Amino acid sequence: MKKAPRPHSKKKPYREYIKYSGLGFQLLAVILLGVFIGSKLDQYFELESGALTAAFSLLFTIIGMYIIIREVNK
C-alpha cells in the first residue's frame, strides 16, 4: 500500500530570511525616497534649514513602518 504524500507543512527557512531582508531594503528605499523628495523641495523653496527634508524623511519612515507591519502580519 502506498502512503499518501504529506503536504509540506514546514516552510523552507531561507524563504523567511529572504522575506525579511527584502523588507529591510524596502524600508531603506522608502526612507531614501522621502529624503530625496524633501531635499528637492528644500532646494526648490530655497530653505537652508532642511525642514522639508526632515519632515519628509519622518513621514516616509512612518509609511515604511506601516508597510512592514502590514507585511509581517500577513
N, C-alpha and C positions, 0 to 999 in steps of 0.2 A: 504494500500500500504506500502511495506517495503522500508525503506530508504537504500540507497546504503551505504555500510561501508566506512568510511573515511580512507584514508591512514594515517598512523602515521607520521605526519609532525614534531612533536616535539620529539627530542631525549631525552632519559632519562638523567637527569643531572649527575647521578653517572657515566655514561659511559665516559663523558668528564673528570671527576675527575680521574678516573682510567687511562685513556689515558695519561693525563699529568703527573700524579705521576709516571707512568711507564717510561715516557721519562726521568724524573729526575734520576731514578735508572739506566736507560740505560746510561745516560751521566756519572754518577758516575762510573759505571763498565768500561766504555771505558777509562776514565782518569786513574783509578787504574791499568788497563792493561798496559797503557803506562808507568806509574811509575814502575811497576814490570819489564817490559822489559828493561827499561832504567837502573834500578838498577842492574839487572843481567848482562847487558853489561858493566856497570861500574866495577862490580866485576871481570868479565872475562878479561877486558883490564887493570885491576888494577889502575883505575882512582879514586883518592881520592876527586877530586873536585865535582863530581856528575854532570858533564856536560851532560852526556848522559841521566841521569835521568831527568834533567831539559828539555832537548831537546825533549825527547820522551813524557814527560807529556804535553808539549806545543803542539806538533804535534797531539797527541791523543785528546787533548782538542779541537783543531780546527776540527778534524774529527768528534768528538762528536757533536759539534755545527752544523756542516753541516748536520748530520743525523737528529738532532732535527728540524732544519729549514725545511728540506725536508718533515718531517712527519707533521709538523704543517701546511704547505701549502697545504696538501692534502685535 
